């Protein structure tokens, strides 16, 4: 048994949640915030049988899209950027952590 923590962009969270549920996975969704752009994310907590880990990862991969987003340059961090254009960064996709579960009980 594994505990999967999947951090997904809010733009994709509803679709990921629906796809996981349709495939029989139960997930708890928690609102979270990323550190770099301070954008909203959703963190999914999912208990997954060892043999179903790849299926869950493929669902998350399929519905978590990367996209390019313009970000204004913060002058307090880069004084040399005066008059520069916004920087484009890639956002989205998912970050997944898998942890071994020693014991699992549903009460």
N, CA, C and O atoms as a GROMACS GRO file, in nm:
protein
  428
    1UNK      N    1   0.084  -0.118   0.000
    1UNK     CA    2   0.000   0.000   0.000
    1UNK      C    3   0.089   0.124   0.000
    1UNK      O    4   0.192   0.127   0.066
    2UNK      N    5   0.047   0.225  -0.074
    2UNK     CA    6   0.121   0.351  -0.083
    2UNK      C    7   0.029   0.466  -0.046
    2UNK      O    8  -0.093   0.459  -0.065
    3UNK      N    9   0.088   0.571   0.006
    3UNK     CA   10   0.019   0.697   0.025
    3UNK      C   11   0.074   0.790  -0.082
    3UNK      O   12   0.194   0.820  -0.084
    4UNK      N   13  -0.014   0.837  -0.170
    4UNK     CA   14   0.027   0.925  -0.278
    4UNK      C   15  -0.017   1.067  -0.244
    4UNK      O   16  -0.133   1.092  -0.211
    5UNK      N   17   0.078   1.159  -0.253
    5UNK     CA   18   0.050   1.302  -0.240
    5UNK      C   19   0.075   1.363  -0.377
    5UNK      O   20   0.188   1.360  -0.427
    6UNK      N   21  -0.028   1.418  -0.437
    6UNK     CA   22  -0.016   1.475  -0.572
    6UNK      C   23  -0.054   1.622  -0.566
    6UNK      O   24  -0.167   1.657  -0.531
    7UNK      N   25   0.041   1.707  -0.601
    7UNK     CA   26   0.017   1.852  -0.602
    7UNK      C   27  -0.013   1.891  -0.746
    7UNK      O   28   0.069   1.873  -0.836
    8UNK      N   29  -0.133   1.947  -0.767
    8UNK     CA   30  -0.185   1.974  -0.900
    8UNK      C   31  -0.230   2.120  -0.906
    8UNK      O   32  -0.284   2.173  -0.808
    9UNK      N   33  -0.209   2.185  -1.019
    9UNK     CA   34  -0.256   2.322  -1.040
    9UNK      C   35  -0.407   2.327  -1.026
    9UNK      O   36  -0.476   2.235  -1.070
   10UNK      N   37  -0.461   2.433  -0.964
   10UNK     CA   38  -0.605   2.446  -0.946
   10UNK      C   39  -0.683   2.438  -1.076
   10UNK      O   40  -0.798   2.393  -1.078
   11UNK      N   41  -0.623   2.482  -1.186
   11UNK     CA   42  -0.691   2.478  -1.316
   11UNK      C   43  -0.723   2.334  -1.357
   11UNK      O   44  -0.817   2.312  -1.433
   12UNK      N   45  -0.646   2.238  -1.308
   12UNK     CA   46  -0.664   2.098  -1.346
   12UNK      C   47  -0.727   2.013  -1.236
   12UNK      O   48  -0.762   1.897  -1.260
   13UNK      N   49  -0.742   2.068  -1.117
   13UNK     CA   50  -0.781   1.988  -1.001
   13UNK      C   51  -0.916   1.920  -1.017
   13UNK      O   52  -0.930   1.803  -0.981
   14UNK      N   53  -1.015   1.989  -1.069
   14UNK     CA   54  -1.148   1.930  -1.083
   14UNK      C   55  -1.145   1.811  -1.179
   14UNK      O   56  -1.204   1.707  -1.151
   15UNK      N   57  -1.077   1.827  -1.291
   15UNK     CA   58  -1.069   1.720  -1.390
   15UNK      C   59  -0.993   1.600  -1.335
   15UNK      O   60  -1.034   1.486  -1.356
   16UNK      N   61  -0.884   1.625  -1.265
   16UNK     CA   62  -0.806   1.516  -1.204
   16UNK      C   63  -0.892   1.443  -1.102
   16UNK      O   64  -0.895   1.320  -1.099
   17UNK      N   65  -0.961   1.518  -1.017
   17UNK     CA   66  -1.044   1.458  -0.914
   17UNK      C   67  -1.154   1.371  -0.976
   17UNK      O   68  -1.178   1.259  -0.929
   18UNK      N   69  -1.220   1.421  -1.079
   18UNK     CA   70  -1.326   1.344  -1.146
   18UNK      C   71  -1.272   1.216  -1.208
   18UNK      O   72  -1.333   1.110  -1.197
   19UNK      N   73  -1.157   1.227  -1.274
   19UNK     CA   74  -1.097   1.109  -1.339
   19UNK      C   75  -1.054   1.005  -1.237
   19UNK      O   76  -1.072   0.885  -1.259
   20UNK      N   77  -0.997   1.049  -1.126
   20UNK     CA   78  -0.958   0.955  -1.021
   20UNK      C   79  -1.081   0.884  -0.964
   20UNK      O   80  -1.079   0.762  -0.946
   21UNK      N   81  -1.188   0.960  -0.938
   21UNK     CA   82  -1.310   0.900  -0.883
   21UNK      C   83  -1.372   0.801  -0.981
   21UNK      O   84  -1.417   0.694  -0.939
   22UNK      N   85  -1.376   0.835  -1.109
   22UNK     CA   86  -1.433   0.745  -1.210
   22UNK      C   87  -1.354   0.615  -1.220
   22UNK      O   88  -1.408   0.511  -1.258
   23UNK      N   89  -1.226   0.620  -1.186
   23UNK     CA   90  -1.140   0.501  -1.192
   23UNK      C   91  -1.137   0.425  -1.060
   23UNK      O   92  -1.063   0.328  -1.046
   24UNK      N   93  -1.216   0.469  -0.964
   24UNK     CA   94  -1.226   0.397  -0.838
   24UNK      C   95  -1.132   0.440  -0.728
   24UNK      O   96  -1.126   0.374  -0.624
   25UNK      N   97  -1.061   0.547  -0.747
   25UNK     CA   98  -0.971   0.597  -0.643
   25UNK      C   99  -1.044   0.698  -0.556
   25UNK      O  100  -1.114   0.787  -0.607
   26UNK      N  101  -1.029   0.686  -0.426
   26UNK     CA  102  -1.083   0.784  -0.333
   26UNK      C  103  -0.971   0.880  -0.297
   26UNK      O  104  -0.862   0.839  -0.259
   27UNK      N  105  -0.999   1.009  -0.309
   27UNK     CA  106  -0.896   1.109  -0.283
   27UNK      C  107  -0.951   1.218  -0.193
   27UNK      O  108  -1.067   1.258  -0.204
   28UNK      N  109  -0.866   1.266  -0.105
   28UNK     CA  110  -0.897   1.385  -0.026
   28UNK      C  111  -0.822   1.501  -0.089
   28UNK      O  112  -0.702   1.491  -0.114
   29UNK      N  113  -0.893   1.610  -0.116
   29UNK     CA  114  -0.833   1.726  -0.181
   29UNK      C  115  -0.818   1.839  -0.080
   29UNK      O  116  -0.913   1.876  -0.011
   30UNK      N  117  -0.697   1.894  -0.073
   30UNK     CA  118  -0.667   2.002   0.020
   30UNK      C  119  -0.616   2.121  -0.061
   30UNK      O  120  -0.532   2.105  -0.150
   31UNK      N  121  -0.666   2.240  -0.030
   31UNK     CA  122  -0.616   2.362  -0.096
   31UNK      C  123  -0.474   2.390  -0.047
   31UNK      O  124  -0.445   2.380   0.072
   32UNK      N  125  -0.386   2.424  -0.140
   32UNK     CA  126  -0.248   2.456  -0.106
   32UNK      C  127  -0.198   2.568  -0.196
   32UNK      O  128  -0.263   2.603  -0.295
   33UNK      N  129  -0.084   2.624  -0.162
   33UNK     CA  130  -0.028   2.736  -0.238
   33UNK      C  131   0.117   2.705  -0.270
   33UNK      O  132   0.193   2.661  -0.184
   34UNK      N  133   0.156   2.730  -0.397
   34UNK     CA  134   0.294   2.709  -0.438
   34UNK      C  135   0.384   2.820  -0.387
   34UNK      O  136   0.338   2.931  -0.361
   35UNK      N  137   0.511   2.789  -0.374
   35UNK     CA  138   0.605   2.884  -0.318
   35UNK      C  139   0.658   2.986  -0.417
   35UNK      O  140   0.684   3.100  -0.379
   36UNK      N  141   0.676   2.947  -0.544
   36UNK     CA  142   0.742   3.035  -0.641
   36UNK      C  143   0.648   3.145  -0.690
   36UNK      O  144   0.679   3.263  -0.675
   37UNK      N  145   0.535   3.109  -0.747
   37UNK     CA  146   0.441   3.208  -0.801
   37UNK      C  147   0.326   3.238  -0.706
   37UNK      O  148   0.244   3.325  -0.733
   38UNK      N  149   0.320   3.166  -0.594
   38UNK     CA  150   0.214   3.182  -0.496
   38UNK      C  151   0.076   3.155  -0.557
   38UNK      O  152  -0.024   3.213  -0.514
   39UNK      N  153   0.072   3.068  -0.658
   39UNK     CA  154  -0.055   3.031  -0.721
   39UNK      C  155  -0.123   2.922  -0.641
   39UNK      O  156  -0.059   2.850  -0.565
   40UNK      N  157  -0.254   2.912  -0.660
   40UNK     CA  158  -0.330   2.809  -0.592
   40UNK      C  159  -0.306   2.672  -0.652
   40UNK      O  160  -0.299   2.656  -0.774
   41UNK      N  161  -0.293   2.575  -0.565
   41UNK     CA  162  -0.280   2.434  -0.603
   41UNK      C  163  -0.381   2.354  -0.524
   41UNK      O  164  -0.444   2.405  -0.431
   42UNK      N  165  -0.396   2.231  -0.562
   42UNK     CA  166  -0.470   2.135  -0.482
   42UNK      C  167  -0.378   2.018  -0.456
   42UNK      O  168  -0.311   1.969  -0.547
   43UNK      N  169  -0.374   1.974  -0.331
   43UNK     CA  170  -0.295   1.858  -0.295
   43UNK      C  171  -0.391   1.743  -0.270
   43UNK      O  172  -0.479   1.751  -0.184
   44UNK      N  173  -0.373   1.635  -0.346
   44UNK     CA  174  -0.456   1.517  -0.332
   44UNK      C  175  -0.384   1.417  -0.243
   44UNK      O  176  -0.265   1.392  -0.260
   45UNK      N  177  -0.457   1.360  -0.149
   45UNK     CA  178  -0.406   1.253  -0.063
   45UNK      C  179  -0.483   1.128  -0.102
   45UNK      O  180  -0.606   1.122  -0.091
   46UNK      N  181  -0.410   1.026  -0.149
   46UNK     CA  182  -0.474   0.907  -0.205
   46UNK      C  183  -0.406   0.783  -0.150
   46UNK      O  184  -0.284   0.771  -0.156
   47UNK      N  185  -0.484   0.691  -0.097
   47UNK     CA  186  -0.434   0.560  -0.060
   47UNK      C  187  -0.443   0.470  -0.183
   47UNK      O  188  -0.551   0.451  -0.238
   48UNK      N  189  -0.330   0.413  -0.224
   48UNK     CA  190  -0.324   0.337  -0.349
   48UNK      C  191  -0.260   0.200  -0.324
   48UNK      O  192  -0.155   0.190  -0.261
   49UNK      N  193  -0.325   0.095  -0.375
   49UNK     CA  194  -0.263  -0.038  -0.370
   49UNK      C  195  -0.139  -0.037  -0.457
   49UNK      O  196  -0.134   0.034  -0.558
   50UNK      N  197  -0.039  -0.114  -0.418
   50UNK     CA  198   0.088  -0.118  -0.492
   50UNK      C  199   0.067  -0.142  -0.642
   50UNK      O  200   0.132  -0.078  -0.724
   51UNK      N  201  -0.023  -0.233  -0.676
   51UNK     CA  202  -0.044  -0.267  -0.817
   51UNK      C  203  -0.120  -0.159  -0.895
   51UNK      O  204  -0.127  -0.166  -1.017
   52UNK      N  205  -0.177  -0.059  -0.824
   52UNK     CA  206  -0.253   0.047  -0.892
   52UNK      C  207  -0.179   0.180  -0.900
   52UNK      O  208  -0.233   0.278  -0.950
   53UNK      N  209  -0.055   0.184  -0.850
   53UNK     CA  210   0.020   0.310  -0.847
   53UNK      C  211   0.036   0.369  -0.986
   53UNK      O  212   0.010   0.487  -1.006
   54UNK      N  213   0.079   0.289  -1.083
   54UNK     CA  214   0.102   0.341  -1.218
   54UNK      C  215  -0.026   0.390  -1.283
   54UNK      O  216  -0.024   0.487  -1.359
   55UNK      N  217  -0.137   0.324  -1.255
   55UNK     CA  218  -0.267   0.368  -1.310
   55UNK      C  219  -0.301   0.508  -1.256
   55UNK      O  220  -0.340   0.596  -1.333
   56UNK      N  221  -0.285   0.527  -1.126
   56UNK     CA  222  -0.314   0.658  -1.065
   56UNK      C  223  -0.221   0.765  -1.120
   56UNK      O  224  -0.266   0.877  -1.149
   57UNK      N  225  -0.093   0.733  -1.136
   57UNK     CA  226   0.001   0.830  -1.191
   57UNK      C  227  -0.036   0.868  -1.334
   57UNK      O  228  -0.029   0.985  -1.371
   58UNK      N  229  -0.075   0.771  -1.414
   58UNK     CA  230  -0.113   0.799  -1.553
   58UNK      C  231  -0.237   0.888  -1.560
   58UNK      O  232  -0.244   0.976  -1.647
   59UNK      N  233  -0.332   0.868  -1.472
   59UNK     CA  234  -0.451   0.955  -1.468
   59UNK      C  235  -0.410   1.097  -1.436
   59UNK      O  236  -0.454   1.191  -1.503
   60UNK      N  237  -0.327   1.114  -1.335
   60UNK     CA  238  -0.283   1.248  -1.297
   60UNK      C  239  -0.201   1.311  -1.410
   60UNK      O  240  -0.218   1.429  -1.440
   61UNK      N  241  -0.114   1.232  -1.472
   61UNK     CA  242  -0.033   1.282  -1.584
   61UNK      C  243  -0.122   1.329  -1.700
   61UNK      O  244  -0.097   1.434  -1.759
   62UNK      N  245  -0.224   1.251  -1.731
   62UNK     CA  246  -0.312   1.280  -1.845
   62UNK      C  247  -0.389   1.411  -1.826
   62UNK      O  248  -0.410   1.486  -1.921
   63UNK      N  249  -0.432   1.438  -1.703
   63UNK     CA  250  -0.519   1.553  -1.680
   63UNK      C  251  -0.451   1.672  -1.614
   63UNK      O  252  -0.518   1.771  -1.584
   64UNK      N  253  -0.321   1.666  -1.591
   64UNK     CA  254  -0.245   1.778  -1.535
   64UNK      C  255  -0.159   1.837  -1.646
   64UNK      O  256  -0.051   1.787  -1.675
   65UNK      N  257  -0.207   1.941  -1.706
   65UNK     CA  258  -0.140   1.999  -1.822
   65UNK      C  259  -0.042   2.109  -1.783
   65UNK      O  260  -0.070   2.192  -1.696
   66UNK      N  261   0.073   2.108  -1.849
   66UNK     CA  262   0.168   2.217  -1.833
   66UNK      C  263   0.126   2.330  -1.927
   66UNK      O  264   0.075   2.305  -2.036
   67UNK      N  265   0.150   2.452  -1.885
   67UNK     CA  266   0.117   2.568  -1.967
   67UNK      C  267   0.218   2.679  -1.939
   67UNK      O  268   0.282   2.680  -1.834
   68UNK      N  269   0.232   2.771  -2.031
   68UNK     CA  270   0.324   2.883  -2.015
   68UNK      C  271   0.243   3.004  -1.969
   68UNK      O  272   0.137   3.034  -2.023
   69UNK      N  273   0.296   3.072  -1.868
   69UNK     CA  274   0.226   3.186  -1.810
   69UNK      C  275   0.322   3.304  -1.799
   69UNK      O  276   0.434   3.287  -1.748
   70UNK      N  277   0.282   3.423  -1.845
   70UNK     CA  278   0.368   3.540  -1.826
   70UNK      C  279   0.365   3.585  -1.680
   70UNK      O  280   0.259   3.589  -1.618
   71UNK      N  281   0.482   3.620  -1.628
   71UNK     CA  282   0.494   3.664  -1.490
   71UNK      C  283   0.569   3.796  -1.488
   71UNK      O  284   0.678   3.805  -1.544
   72UNK      N  285   0.512   3.899  -1.425
   72UNK     CA  286   0.586   4.025  -1.418
   72UNK      C  287   0.710   4.010  -1.331
   72UNK      O  288   0.712   3.936  -1.233
   73UNK      N  289   0.814   4.081  -1.370
   73UNK     CA  290   0.939   4.076  -1.296
   73UNK      C  291   0.922   4.162  -1.171
   73UNK      O  292   0.877   4.276  -1.179
   74UNK      N  293   0.958   4.108  -1.055
   74UNK     CA  294   0.951   4.180  -0.928
   74UNK      C  295   1.076   4.266  -0.914
   74UNK      O  296   1.187   4.213  -0.901
   75UNK      N  297   1.060   4.396  -0.917
   75UNK     CA  298   1.173   4.488  -0.916
   75UNK      C  299   1.255   4.478  -0.787
   75UNK      O  300   1.373   4.511  -0.787
   76UNK      N  301   1.193   4.434  -0.678
   76UNK     CA  302   1.269   4.425  -0.553
   76UNK      C  303   1.373   4.314  -0.557
   76UNK      O  304   1.468   4.315  -0.479
   77UNK      N  305   1.354   4.218  -0.648
   77UNK     CA  306   1.451   4.108  -0.659
   77UNK      C  307   1.550   4.129  -0.773
   77UNK      O  308   1.660   4.073  -0.770
   78UNK      N  309   1.514   4.209  -0.873
   78UNK     CA  310   1.600   4.223  -0.989
   78UNK      C  311   1.599   4.368  -1.037
   78UNK      O  312   1.521   4.404  -1.126
   79UNK      N  313   1.682   4.450  -0.979
   79UNK     CA  314   1.686   4.592  -1.013
   79UNK      C  315   1.733   4.615  -1.157
   79UNK      O  316   1.703   4.719  -1.216
   80UNK      N  317   1.807   4.520  -1.214
   80UNK     CA  318   1.857   4.534  -1.352
   80UNK      C  319   1.746   4.513  -1.454
   80UNK      O  320   1.769   4.533  -1.573
   81UNK      N  321   1.628   4.474  -1.412
   81UNK     CA  322   1.519   4.441  -1.505
   81UNK      C  323   1.432   4.562  -1.538
   81UNK      O  324   1.322   4.545  -1.592
   82UNK      N  325   1.476   4.683  -1.506
   82UNK     CA  326   1.396   4.802  -1.535
   82UNK      C  327   1.356   4.805  -1.682
   82UNK      O  328   1.440   4.793  -1.771
   83UNK      N  329   1.228   4.822  -1.705
   83UNK     CA  330   1.179   4.832  -1.842
   83UNK      C  331   1.171   4.699  -1.915
   83UNK      O  332   1.145   4.698  -2.035
   84UNK      N  333   1.192   4.589  -1.848
   84UNK     CA  334   1.190   4.460  -1.916
   84UNK      C  335   1.047   4.410  -1.930
   84UNK      O  336   0.955   4.459  -1.865
   85UNK      N  337   1.031   4.312  -2.017
   85UNK     CA  338   0.901   4.251  -2.040
   85UNK      C  339   0.877   4.141  -1.936
   85UNK      O  340   0.971   4.094  -1.872
   86UNK      N  341   0.751   4.100  -1.921
   86UNK     CA  342   0.725   3.988  -1.830
   86UNK      C  343   0.799   3.863  -1.876
   86UNK      O  344   0.820   3.842  -1.995
   87UNK      N  345   0.836   3.781  -1.782
   87UNK     CA  346   0.906   3.656  -1.808
   87UNK      C  347   0.802   3.546  -1.820
   87UNK      O  348   0.705   3.543  -1.744
   88UNK      N  349   0.822   3.455  -1.915
   88UNK     CA  350   0.731   3.342  -1.929
   88UNK      C  351   0.787   3.223  -1.852
   88UNK      O  352   0.904   3.187  -1.868
   89UNK      N  353   0.702   3.161  -1.769
   89UNK     CA  354   0.741   3.043  -1.693
   89UNK      C  355   0.641   2.931  -1.721
   89UNK      O  356   0.525   2.956  -1.752
   90UNK      N  357   0.687   2.808  -1.710
   90UNK     CA  358   0.601   2.693  -1.728
   90UNK      C  359   0.537   2.658  -1.594
   90UNK      O  360   0.606   2.641  -1.494
   91UNK      N  361   0.405   2.648  -1.593
   91UNK     CA  362   0.331   2.611  -1.473
   91UNK      C  363   0.245   2.489  -1.504
   91UNK      O  364   0.233   2.448  -1.620
   92UNK      N  365   0.188   2.432  -1.403
   92UNK     CA  366   0.101   2.318  -1.423
   92UNK      C  367   0.176   2.188  -1.410
   92UNK      O  368   0.285   2.182  -1.351
   93UNK      N  369   0.117   2.083  -1.466
   93UNK     CA  370   0.173   1.951  -1.445
   93UNK      C  371   0.140   1.908  -1.303
   93UNK      O  372   0.049   1.963  -1.241
   94UNK      N  373   0.211   1.813  -1.252
   94UNK     CA  374   0.188   1.766  -1.116
   94UNK      C  375   0.319   1.724  -1.052
   94UNK      O  376   0.413   1.683  -1.121
   95UNK      N  377   0.324   1.734  -0.922
   95UNK     CA  378   0.434   1.681  -0.844
   95UNK      C  379   0.375   1.571  -0.756
   95UNK      O  380   0.280   1.595  -0.682
   96UNK      N  381   0.432   1.451  -0.764
   96UNK     CA  382   0.377   1.336  -0.694
   96UNK      C  383   0.481   1.278  -0.599
   96UNK      O  384   0.596   1.255  -0.637
   97UNK      N  385   0.439   1.254  -0.476
   97UNK     CA  386   0.522   1.188  -0.376
   97UNK      C  387   0.454   1.055  -0.341
   97UNK      O  388   0.333   1.050  -0.321
   98UNK      N  389   0.532   0.949  -0.334
   98UNK     CA  390   0.482   0.817  -0.292
   98UNK      C  391   0.549   0.777  -0.163
   98UNK      O  392   0.672   0.781  -0.152
   99UNK      N  393   0.469   0.739  -0.065
   99UNK     CA  394   0.522   0.696   0.065
   99UNK      C  395   0.470   0.556   0.094
   99UNK      O  396   0.354   0.524   0.067
  100UNK      N  397   0.557   0.473   0.149
  100UNK     CA  398   0.514   0.339   0.190
  100UNK      C  399   0.424   0.351   0.312
  100UNK      O  400   0.448   0.431   0.402
  101UNK      N  401   0.319   0.270   0.314
  101UNK     CA  402   0.225   0.267   0.425
  101UNK      C  403   0.248   0.138   0.502
  101UNK      O  404   0.234   0.029   0.448
  102UNK      N  405   0.283   0.153   0.628
  102UNK     CA  406   0.307   0.037   0.712
  102UNK      C  407   0.176  -0.026   0.759
  102UNK      O  408   0.164  -0.148   0.770
  103UNK      N  409   0.078   0.059   0.786
  103UNK     CA  410  -0.050   0.010   0.835
  103UNK      C  411  -0.161   0.102   0.784
  103UNK      O  412  -0.146   0.223   0.778
  104UNK      N  413  -0.272   0.040   0.747
  104UNK     CA  414  -0.387   0.114   0.696
  104UNK      C  415  -0.512   0.057   0.759
  104UNK      O  416  -0.533  -0.064   0.759
  105UNK      N  417  -0.597   0.145   0.814
  105UNK     CA  418  -0.725   0.102   0.872
  105UNK      C  419  -0.831   0.200   0.828
  105UNK      O  420  -0.810   0.321   0.824
  106UNK      N  421  -0.946   0.146   0.797
  106UNK     CA  422  -1.061   0.231   0.766
  106UNK      C  423  -1.166   0.204   0.873
  106UNK      O  424  -1.219   0.093   0.880
  107UNK      N  425  -1.196   0.304   0.958
  107UNK     CA  426  -1.289   0.283   1.069
  107UNK      C  427  -1.414   0.367   1.054
  107UNK      O  428  -1.503   0.362   1.139
   0.00000   0.00000   0.00000
